[in-house]
Amino acid sequence: MFGEVGSQTSWVGYAVWMRVRVLYFGILKDVFGCAGSDVLLAEGASVADLLRAVRGPEDFWDSIAVAVNQEYAKAEDLLKEGDEVALLPPVSGGFG
């Protein structure tokens, strides 16, 4: 049903949208100012589509690791309604 409360997908214009939960780790918490957010994407969107949707001006995006539902994912992997996506920036530091 269109506009049904609690429905898993929503109609916006002529596209069907899905919601995924994005968790930010490391410096990404500072970049986004939060530990996570819900992101609306067109149904059938890939990990690469999500990265394009949330990408900021920082230059580390090419080295971000992505996990979907706690398993590492590739850019071409498709997302589903309700997926939990963790964005993991590169780790630096250690002993000198």
MOPAC internal coordinates of N, CA, C and O (Angstrom, degrees):
PM7 1SCF
backbone

  N    0.0000 0     0.00 0     0.00 0    0    0    0
  C    1.4537 1     0.00 0     0.00 0    1    0    0
  C    1.5190 1   108.76 1     0.00 0    2    1    0
  O    1.2310 1   120.82 1   -37.01 1    3    2    1
  N    1.3137 1   116.04 1   142.99 1    3    2    1
  C    1.4527 1   120.85 1   178.67 1    5    3    2
  C    1.5133 1   109.59 1   -75.39 1    6    5    3
  O    1.2310 1   120.74 1   -47.43 1    7    6    5
  N    1.3392 1   116.20 1   132.57 1    7    6    5
  C    1.4514 1   121.29 1   175.46 1    9    7    6
  C    1.5105 1   114.87 1    71.01 1   10    9    7
  O    1.2310 1   119.65 1  -169.17 1   11   10    9
  N    1.3184 1   118.27 1    10.83 1   11   10    9
  C    1.4543 1   120.91 1  -179.09 1   13   11   10
  C    1.5223 1   109.68 1   -67.01 1   14   13   11
  O    1.2310 1   120.63 1   -48.51 1   15   14   13
  N    1.3229 1   116.40 1   131.49 1   15   14   13
  C    1.4582 1   120.69 1   179.19 1   17   15   14
  C    1.5215 1   108.55 1   -65.28 1   18   17   15
  O    1.2310 1   121.18 1   -46.39 1   19   18   17
  N    1.3206 1   115.34 1   133.61 1   19   18   17
  C    1.4520 1   120.47 1   179.13 1   21   19   18
  C    1.5173 1   114.24 1    84.67 1   22   21   19
  O    1.2310 1   120.13 1  -178.89 1   23   22   21
  N    1.3218 1   117.35 1     1.11 1   23   22   21
  C    1.4624 1   118.53 1   178.64 1   25   23   22
  C    1.5232 1   109.23 1   -68.02 1   26   25   23
  O    1.2310 1   120.47 1   -28.07 1   27   26   25
  N    1.3119 1   116.71 1   151.93 1   27   26   25
  C    1.4563 1   121.35 1  -175.11 1   29   27   26
  C    1.5170 1   112.97 1   -80.93 1   30   29   27
  O    1.2310 1   120.19 1   152.19 1   31   30   29
  N    1.3135 1   117.25 1   -27.81 1   31   30   29
  C    1.4550 1   119.99 1   177.67 1   33   31   30
  C    1.5163 1   108.35 1  -126.52 1   34   33   31
  O    1.2310 1   120.49 1   -20.22 1   35   34   33
  N    1.3023 1   116.67 1   159.78 1   35   34   33
  C    1.4563 1   121.59 1  -177.13 1   37   35   34
  C    1.5188 1   109.36 1  -131.13 1   38   37   35
  O    1.2310 1   120.91 1   -31.20 1   39   38   37
  N    1.3096 1   115.87 1   148.80 1   39   38   37
  C    1.4566 1   121.66 1   173.72 1   41   39   38
  C    1.5092 1   108.27 1   -91.97 1   42   41   39
  O    1.2310 1   120.08 1   -53.97 1   43   42   41
  N    1.3193 1   117.45 1   126.03 1   43   42   41
  C    1.4553 1   122.76 1   174.19 1   45   43   42
  C    1.5196 1   105.54 1  -130.72 1   46   45   43
  O    1.2310 1   120.65 1   -65.54 1   47   46   45
  N    1.3162 1   116.37 1   114.46 1   47   46   45
  C    1.4590 1   118.80 1  -173.67 1   49   47   46
  C    1.5172 1   108.24 1    64.27 1   50   49   47
  O    1.2310 1   120.32 1    52.34 1   51   50   49
  N    1.3348 1   116.99 1  -127.66 1   51   50   49
  C    1.4552 1   121.23 1   179.29 1   53   51   50
  C    1.5220 1   112.27 1  -106.81 1   54   53   51
  O    1.2310 1   119.83 1  -172.64 1   55   54   53
  N    1.3151 1   117.93 1     7.36 1   55   54   53
  C    1.4605 1   120.90 1  -178.39 1   57   55   54
  C    1.5232 1   110.13 1  -106.98 1   58   57   55
  O    1.2310 1   120.84 1   -27.57 1   59   58   57
  N    1.3083 1   116.00 1   152.43 1   59   58   57
  C    1.4582 1   121.25 1   173.27 1   61   59   58
  C    1.5201 1   106.38 1   -97.51 1   62   61   59
  O    1.2310 1   120.99 1   -49.44 1   63   62   61
  N    1.3122 1   115.71 1   130.56 1   63   62   61
  C    1.4586 1   121.46 1  -176.57 1   65   63   62
  C    1.5138 1   110.08 1  -111.05 1   66   65   63
  O    1.2310 1   121.32 1   -28.25 1   67   66   65
  N    1.3159 1   115.08 1   151.75 1   67   66   65
  C    1.4606 1   121.12 1   175.38 1   69   67   66
  C    1.5234 1   108.26 1  -127.75 1   70   69   67
  O    1.2310 1   121.28 1   -23.52 1   71   70   69
  N    1.3022 1   115.15 1   156.48 1   71   70   69
  C    1.4595 1   121.43 1  -179.71 1   73   71   70
  C    1.5271 1   108.67 1  -110.68 1   74   73   71
  O    1.2310 1   121.00 1   -49.42 1   75   74   73
  N    1.3326 1   115.69 1   130.58 1   75   74   73
  C    1.4594 1   121.07 1   173.07 1   77   75   74
  C    1.5232 1   107.82 1  -122.71 1   78   77   75
  O    1.2310 1   120.83 1   -29.92 1   79   78   77
  N    1.3097 1   116.01 1   150.08 1   79   78   77
  C    1.4648 1   122.20 1   178.48 1   81   79   78
  C    1.5198 1   107.51 1   -95.87 1   82   81   79
  O    1.2310 1   120.49 1   -55.48 1   83   82   81
  N    1.3310 1   116.68 1   124.52 1   83   82   81
  C    1.4614 1   121.62 1  -179.70 1   85   83   82
  C    1.5223 1   108.57 1  -109.82 1   86   85   83
  O    1.2310 1   120.72 1   -52.57 1   87   86   85
  N    1.3220 1   116.22 1   127.43 1   87   86   85
  C    1.4627 1   122.69 1   177.84 1   89   87   86
  C    1.5227 1   108.37 1  -107.44 1   90   89   87
  O    1.2310 1   121.02 1   -47.46 1   91   90   89
  N    1.3328 1   115.65 1   132.54 1   91   90   89
  C    1.4647 1   121.48 1  -178.35 1   93   91   90
  C    1.5249 1   109.19 1  -106.79 1   94   93   91
  O    1.2310 1   120.39 1   -46.00 1   95   94   93
  N    1.3125 1   116.85 1   134.00 1   95   94   93
  C    1.4572 1   121.83 1   179.96 1   97   95   94
  C    1.5207 1   110.11 1  -122.26 1   98   97   95
  O    1.2310 1   121.17 1   -18.91 1   99   98   97
  N    1.3392 1   115.37 1   161.09 1   99   98   97
  C    1.4592 1   121.50 1   177.46 1  101   99   98
  C    1.5144 1   112.04 1    57.42 1  102  101   99
  O    1.2310 1   121.01 1    43.49 1  103  102  101
  N    1.3248 1   115.68 1  -136.51 1  103  102  101
  C    1.4599 1   121.57 1  -176.96 1  105  103  102
  C    1.5327 1   112.12 1   -62.47 1  106  105  103
  O    1.2310 1   120.23 1   157.61 1  107  106  105
  N    1.3328 1   117.17 1   -22.39 1  107  106  105
  C    1.4676 1   119.70 1  -179.83 1  109  107  106
  C    1.5260 1   112.10 1   -63.96 1  110  109  107
  O    1.2310 1   120.20 1   152.03 1  111  110  109
  N    1.3315 1   117.22 1   -27.97 1  111  110  109
  C    1.4734 1   119.40 1   174.26 1  113  111  110
  C    1.5229 1   109.94 1   -60.55 1  114  113  111
  O    1.2310 1   120.61 1   139.55 1  115  114  113
  N    1.3264 1   116.44 1   -40.45 1  115  114  113
  C    1.4706 1   120.29 1   178.69 1  117  115  114
  C    1.5229 1   111.19 1   -71.70 1  118  117  115
  O    1.2310 1   120.13 1   139.46 1  119  118  117
  N    1.3186 1   117.36 1   -40.54 1  119  118  117
  C    1.4654 1   121.40 1  -179.32 1  121  119  118
  C    1.5230 1   110.45 1   -60.39 1  122  121  119
  O    1.2310 1   120.34 1   134.93 1  123  122  121
  N    1.3372 1   116.96 1   -45.07 1  123  122  121
  C    1.4609 1   121.05 1  -176.77 1  125  123  122
  C    1.5230 1   113.34 1   -93.18 1  126  125  123
  O    1.2310 1   120.15 1   167.85 1  127  126  125
  N    1.3360 1   117.32 1   -12.15 1  127  126  125
  C    1.4567 1   120.55 1   178.56 1  129  127  126
  C    1.5127 1   114.04 1    72.32 1  130  129  127
  O    1.2310 1   120.26 1  -160.36 1  131  130  129
  N    1.3287 1   117.11 1    19.64 1  131  130  129
  C    1.4630 1   120.62 1   178.81 1  133  131  130
  C    1.5307 1   108.56 1  -162.22 1  134  133  131
  O    1.2310 1   121.25 1   -11.75 1  135  134  133
  N    1.3244 1   115.21 1   168.25 1  135  134  133
  C    1.4594 1   120.23 1  -179.91 1  137  135  134
  C    1.5262 1   112.50 1   -87.59 1  138  137  135
  O    1.2310 1   120.32 1   165.20 1  139  138  137
  N    1.3261 1   116.98 1   -14.80 1  139  138  137
  C    1.4590 1   119.53 1  -179.40 1  141  139  138
  C    1.5115 1   111.76 1  -175.08 1  142  141  139
  O    1.2310 1   121.06 1   -15.06 1  143  142  141
  N    1.3233 1   115.57 1   164.94 1  143  142  141
  C    1.4606 1   120.87 1   177.54 1  145  143  142
  C    1.5213 1   109.47 1  -157.32 1  146  145  143
  O    1.2310 1   121.01 1   -20.12 1  147  146  145
  N    1.3140 1   115.67 1   159.88 1  147  146  145
  C    1.4589 1   121.64 1   172.99 1  149  147  146
  C    1.5219 1   107.85 1   -91.06 1  150  149  147
  O    1.2310 1   120.59 1   -43.72 1  151  150  149
  N    1.3168 1   116.48 1   136.28 1  151  150  149
  C    1.4610 1   121.66 1  -179.06 1  153  151  150
  C    1.5258 1   108.27 1  -124.67 1  154  153  151
  O    1.2310 1   120.82 1   -47.31 1  155  154  153
  N    1.3278 1   116.04 1   132.69 1  155  154  153
  C    1.4636 1   121.54 1   175.14 1  157  155  154
  C    1.5226 1   109.26 1   -92.10 1  158  157  155
  O    1.2310 1   120.95 1   -50.67 1  159  158  157
  N    1.3216 1   115.78 1   129.33 1  159  158  157
  C    1.4613 1   122.58 1   178.72 1  161  159  158
  C    1.5214 1   108.53 1  -132.77 1  162  161  159
  O    1.2310 1   120.63 1   -24.14 1  163  162  161
  N    1.3067 1   116.40 1   155.86 1  163  162  161
  C    1.4608 1   120.13 1   174.45 1  165  163  162
  C    1.5222 1   108.76 1   -64.05 1  166  165  163
  O    1.2310 1   121.01 1   -39.53 1  167  166  165
  N    1.3289 1   115.68 1   140.47 1  167  166  165
  C    1.4517 1   120.15 1   178.04 1  169  167  166
  C    1.5246 1   109.18 1   -55.58 1  170  169  167
  O    1.2310 1   120.67 1   -43.94 1  171  170  169
  N    1.3366 1   116.33 1   136.06 1  171  170  169
  C    1.4543 1   120.85 1  -178.12 1  173  171  170
  C    1.5204 1   113.66 1    90.12 1  174  173  171
  O    1.2310 1   120.14 1  -173.67 1  175  174  173
  N    1.3331 1   117.34 1     6.33 1  175  174  173
  C    1.4654 1   121.10 1   179.74 1  177  175  174
  C    1.5281 1   110.39 1   -67.60 1  178  177  175
  O    1.2310 1   121.43 1   -28.11 1  179  178  177
  N    1.3152 1   114.86 1   151.89 1  179  178  177
  C    1.4629 1   121.64 1   179.05 1  181  179  178
  C    1.5270 1   110.32 1  -101.52 1  182  181  179
  O    1.2310 1   121.18 1    -6.70 1  183  182  181
  N    1.3230 1   115.35 1   173.30 1  183  182  181
  C    1.4638 1   120.94 1   173.90 1  185  183  182
  C    1.5268 1   109.39 1   -57.66 1  186  185  183
  O    1.2310 1   119.95 1   138.60 1  187  186  185
  N    1.3239 1   117.71 1   -41.40 1  187  186  185
  C    1.4728 1   121.14 1   178.83 1  189  187  186
  C    1.5263 1   110.95 1   -60.71 1  190  189  187
  O    1.2310 1   119.99 1   140.52 1  191  190  189
  N    1.3345 1   117.62 1   -39.48 1  191  190  189
  C    1.4661 1   121.08 1   177.62 1  193  191  190
  C    1.5254 1   110.71 1   -62.46 1  194  193  191
  O    1.2310 1   120.59 1   138.33 1  195  194  193
  N    1.3247 1   116.49 1   -41.67 1  195  194  193
  C    1.4636 1   120.43 1   177.98 1  197  195  194
  C    1.5215 1   110.31 1   -62.27 1  198  197  195
  O    1.2310 1   120.04 1   134.35 1  199  198  197
  N    1.3256 1   117.53 1   -45.65 1  199  198  197
  C    1.4637 1   120.21 1  -179.51 1  201  199  198
  C    1.5291 1   111.30 1   -61.45 1  202  201  199
  O    1.2310 1   120.22 1   141.70 1  203  202  201
  N    1.3257 1   117.19 1   -38.30 1  203  202  201
  C    1.4737 1   119.77 1   176.18 1  205  203  202
  C    1.5247 1   110.71 1   -64.98 1  206  205  203
  O    1.2310 1   120.17 1   144.35 1  207  206  205
  N    1.3198 1   117.29 1   -35.65 1  207  206  205
  C    1.4674 1   121.20 1  -177.43 1  209  207  206
  C    1.5249 1   112.50 1   -70.34 1  210  209  207
  O    1.2310 1   119.85 1   146.96 1  211  210  209
  N    1.3305 1   117.90 1   -33.04 1  211  210  209
  C    1.4682 1   120.12 1  -175.41 1  213  211  210
  C    1.5227 1   113.42 1  -105.58 1  214  213  211
  O    1.2310 1   119.72 1   173.28 1  215  214  213
  N    1.3008 1   118.14 1    -6.72 1  215  214  213
  C    1.4683 1   122.58 1  -172.86 1  217  215  214
  C    1.5214 1   112.16 1   -58.28 1  218  217  215
  O    1.2310 1   121.21 1   -44.45 1  219  218  217
  N    1.3088 1   115.28 1   135.55 1  219  218  217
  C    1.4537 1   122.12 1   175.09 1  221  219  218
  C    1.5155 1   110.11 1  -105.71 1  222  221  219
  O    1.2310 1   120.25 1     9.66 1  223  222  221
  N    1.3253 1   117.13 1  -170.34 1  223  222  221
  C    1.4582 1   121.12 1  -176.61 1  225  223  222
  C    1.5334 1   114.30 1   -78.60 1  226  225  223
  O    1.2310 1   119.91 1   172.30 1  227  226  225
  N    1.3202 1   117.79 1    -7.70 1  227  226  225
  C    1.4577 1   120.52 1  -176.49 1  229  227  226
  C    1.5303 1   110.63 1   -63.62 1  230  229  227
  O    1.2310 1   120.93 1   -23.79 1  231  230  229
  N    1.3305 1   115.83 1   156.21 1  231  230  229
  C    1.4615 1   119.91 1  -174.81 1  233  231  230
  C    1.5242 1   114.26 1   -97.76 1  234  233  231
  O    1.2310 1   119.56 1  -170.25 1  235  234  233
  N    1.3124 1   118.45 1     9.75 1  235  234  233
  C    1.4613 1   120.24 1  -176.73 1  237  235  234
  C    1.5299 1   113.15 1   -97.04 1  238  237  235
  O    1.2310 1   119.51 1  -174.90 1  239  238  237
  N    1.3211 1   118.54 1     5.10 1  239  238  237
  C    1.4644 1   120.82 1  -173.12 1  241  239  238
  C    1.5229 1   113.16 1   -62.86 1  242  241  239
  O    1.2310 1   119.75 1   150.38 1  243  242  241
  N    1.3089 1   118.09 1   -29.62 1  243  242  241
  C    1.4627 1   119.42 1  -179.35 1  245  243  242
  C    1.5218 1   112.53 1   -70.17 1  246  245  243
  O    1.2310 1   120.11 1   164.48 1  247  246  245
  N    1.3264 1   117.40 1   -15.52 1  247  246  245
  C    1.4595 1   120.01 1  -179.08 1  249  247  246
  C    1.5276 1   112.78 1  -109.09 1  250  249  247
  O    1.2310 1   120.18 1  -166.13 1  251  250  249
  N    1.3271 1   117.27 1    13.87 1  251  250  249
  C    1.4659 1   121.48 1   178.04 1  253  251  250
  C    1.5255 1   109.37 1   -74.67 1  254  253  251
  O    1.2310 1   120.52 1   -46.68 1  255  254  253
  N    1.3280 1   116.60 1   133.32 1  255  254  253
  C    1.4659 1   120.89 1   171.00 1  257  255  254
  C    1.5272 1   107.41 1   -92.84 1  258  257  255
  O    1.2310 1   120.90 1   -34.92 1  259  258  257
  N    1.3172 1   115.88 1   145.08 1  259  258  257
  C    1.4602 1   121.03 1  -177.91 1  261  259  258
  C    1.5222 1   108.86 1  -125.07 1  262  261  259
  O    1.2310 1   121.00 1   -46.42 1  263  262  261
  N    1.3227 1   115.68 1   133.58 1  263  262  261
  C    1.4621 1   121.38 1   173.60 1  265  263  262
  C    1.5226 1   108.11 1  -121.91 1  266  265  263
  O    1.2310 1   120.75 1   -46.96 1  267  266  265
  N    1.3208 1   116.18 1   133.04 1  267  266  265
  C    1.4624 1   121.76 1   176.09 1  269  267  266
  C    1.5220 1   107.21 1  -112.61 1  270  269  267
  O    1.2310 1   121.31 1   -58.79 1  271  270  269
  N    1.3144 1   115.09 1   121.21 1  271  270  269
  C    1.4662 1   121.15 1  -177.95 1  273  271  270
  C    1.5298 1   110.98 1    51.60 1  274  273  271
  O    1.2310 1   121.38 1  -135.50 1  275  274  273
  N    1.3301 1   114.97 1    44.50 1  275  274  273
  C    1.4613 1   125.42 1   174.20 1  277  275  274
  C    1.5307 1   114.17 1    68.65 1  278  277  275
  O    1.2310 1   120.42 1  -157.82 1  279  278  277
  N    1.3365 1   116.80 1    22.18 1  279  278  277
  C    1.4652 1   121.08 1   173.33 1  281  279  278
  C    1.5183 1   108.31 1  -129.50 1  282  281  279
  O    1.2310 1   120.40 1   -45.28 1  283  282  281
  N    1.3329 1   116.84 1   134.72 1  283  282  281
  C    1.4610 1   119.79 1  -179.68 1  285  283  282
  C    1.5236 1   110.09 1   -56.10 1  286  285  283
  O    1.2310 1   121.32 1   -38.16 1  287  286  285
  N    1.3368 1   115.08 1   141.84 1  287  286  285
  C    1.4628 1   121.02 1  -176.03 1  289  287  286
  C    1.5208 1   110.46 1  -126.55 1  290  289  287
  O    1.2310 1   121.36 1   -23.14 1  291  290  289
  N    1.3368 1   115.01 1   156.86 1  291  290  289
  C    1.4630 1   122.27 1   175.78 1  293  291  290
  C    1.5189 1   108.97 1  -101.93 1  294  293  291
  O    1.2310 1   120.77 1   -18.10 1  295  294  293
  N    1.3162 1   116.14 1   161.90 1  295  294  293
  C    1.4648 1   121.87 1  -177.20 1  297  295  294
  C    1.5232 1   112.15 1   -57.02 1  298  297  295
  O    1.2310 1   119.98 1   144.92 1  299  298  297
  N    1.3209 1   117.64 1   -35.08 1  299  298  297
  C    1.4660 1   120.10 1  -176.03 1  301  299  298
  C    1.5298 1   114.10 1   -84.15 1  302  301  299
  O    1.2310 1   119.92 1   173.57 1  303  302  301
  N    1.3373 1   117.76 1    -6.43 1  303  302  301
  C    1.4668 1   120.37 1   179.28 1  305  303  302
  C    1.5229 1   110.34 1   -63.80 1  306  305  303
  O    1.2310 1   120.89 1   -42.51 1  307  306  305
  N    1.3318 1   115.90 1   137.49 1  307  306  305
  C    1.4614 1   120.88 1  -179.64 1  309  307  306
  C    1.5199 1   110.88 1   -86.62 1  310  309  307
  O    1.2310 1   121.22 1   -35.68 1  311  310  309
  N    1.3202 1   115.28 1   144.32 1  311  310  309
  C    1.4571 1   122.06 1   178.77 1  313  311  310
  C    1.5190 1   109.79 1   -97.58 1  314  313  311
  O    1.2310 1   121.12 1   -22.31 1  315  314  313
  N    1.3433 1   115.47 1   157.69 1  315  314  313
  C    1.4550 1   121.94 1   177.57 1  317  315  314
  C    1.5278 1   109.10 1  -126.96 1  318  317  315
  O    1.2310 1   121.19 1   -20.75 1  319  318  317
  N    1.3132 1   115.33 1   159.25 1  319  318  317
  C    1.4570 1   121.98 1   175.46 1  321  319  318
  C    1.5254 1   109.63 1   -50.12 1  322  321  319
  O    1.2310 1   120.81 1   -49.23 1  323  322  321
  N    1.3321 1   116.06 1   130.77 1  323  322  321
  C    1.4515 1   121.19 1   175.55 1  325  323  322
  C    1.5133 1   115.50 1    84.54 1  326  325  323
  O    1.2310 1   119.49 1   178.57 1  327  326  325
  N    1.3358 1   118.58 1    -1.43 1  327  326  325
  C    1.4652 1   119.92 1   178.02 1  329  327  326
  C    1.5246 1   110.14 1   -60.15 1  330  329  327
  O    1.2310 1   121.25 1   -30.72 1  331  330  329
  N    1.3318 1   115.22 1   149.28 1  331  330  329
  C    1.4598 1   121.82 1   173.13 1  333  331  330
  C    1.5259 1   106.84 1  -107.78 1  334  333  331
  O    1.2310 1   121.17 1   -59.08 1  335  334  333
  N    1.3270 1   115.37 1   120.92 1  335  334  333
  C    1.4617 1   121.26 1  -175.52 1  337  335  334
  C    1.5215 1   108.83 1  -115.56 1  338  337  335
  O    1.2310 1   120.41 1   -58.67 1  339  338  337
  N    1.3204 1   116.81 1   121.33 1  339  338  337
  C    1.4607 1   121.84 1   177.54 1  341  339  338
  C    1.5230 1   108.92 1  -101.33 1  342  341  339
  O    1.2310 1   120.87 1   -50.75 1  343  342  341
  N    1.3361 1   115.95 1   129.25 1  343  342  341
  C    1.4632 1   121.80 1   175.80 1  345  343  342
  C    1.5192 1   107.86 1  -103.86 1  346  345  343
  O    1.2310 1   121.03 1   -60.64 1  347  346  345
  N    1.3203 1   115.63 1   119.36 1  347  346  345
  C    1.4606 1   122.36 1  -172.22 1  349  347  346
  C    1.5229 1   109.87 1  -117.67 1  350  349  347
  O    1.2310 1   120.29 1   -71.79 1  351  350  349
  N    1.3330 1   117.05 1   108.21 1  351  350  349
  C    1.4649 1   119.78 1   179.74 1  353  351  350
  C    1.5253 1   110.80 1   -73.53 1  354  353  351
  O    1.2310 1   120.72 1   -16.27 1  355  354  353
  N    1.3293 1   116.22 1   163.73 1  355  354  353
  C    1.4674 1   118.82 1   176.96 1  357  355  354
  C    1.5220 1   109.97 1   -62.92 1  358  357  355
  O    1.2310 1   121.19 1   -32.26 1  359  358  357
  N    1.3035 1   115.32 1   147.74 1  359  358  357
  C    1.4635 1   121.09 1   179.60 1  361  359  358
  C    1.5194 1   108.04 1  -101.22 1  362  361  359
  O    1.2310 1   121.03 1   -45.32 1  363  362  361
  N    1.3257 1   115.64 1   134.68 1  363  362  361
  C    1.4618 1   119.17 1   176.84 1  365  363  362
  C    1.5132 1   108.63 1  -128.22 1  366  365  363
  O    1.2310 1   121.41 1   -10.95 1  367  366  365
  N    1.2890 1   114.90 1   169.05 1  367  366  365
  C    1.4578 1   119.12 1   178.95 1  369  367  366
  C    1.5135 1   110.27 1   109.05 1  370  369  367
  O    1.2310 1   121.18 1    21.51 1  371  370  369
  N    1.3065 1   115.35 1  -158.49 1  371  370  369
  C    1.4533 1   120.05 1  -178.82 1  373  371  370
  C    1.5157 1   109.59 1   117.62 1  374  373  371
  O    1.2310 1   121.34 1    16.09 1  375  374  373
  N    1.2766 1   115.04 1  -163.91 1  375  374  373
  C    1.4525 1   120.30 1  -177.76 1  377  375  374
  C    1.5200 1   110.58 1   -83.84 1  378  377  375
  O    1.2310 1   120.81 1   -41.54 1  379  378  377
  N    1.3486 1   116.06 1   138.46 1  379  378  377
  C    1.4527 1   121.92 1  -177.72 1  381  379  378
  C    1.4263 1   113.28 1   -82.52 1  382  381  379
  O    1.2310 1   120.10 1   180.00 1  383  382  381

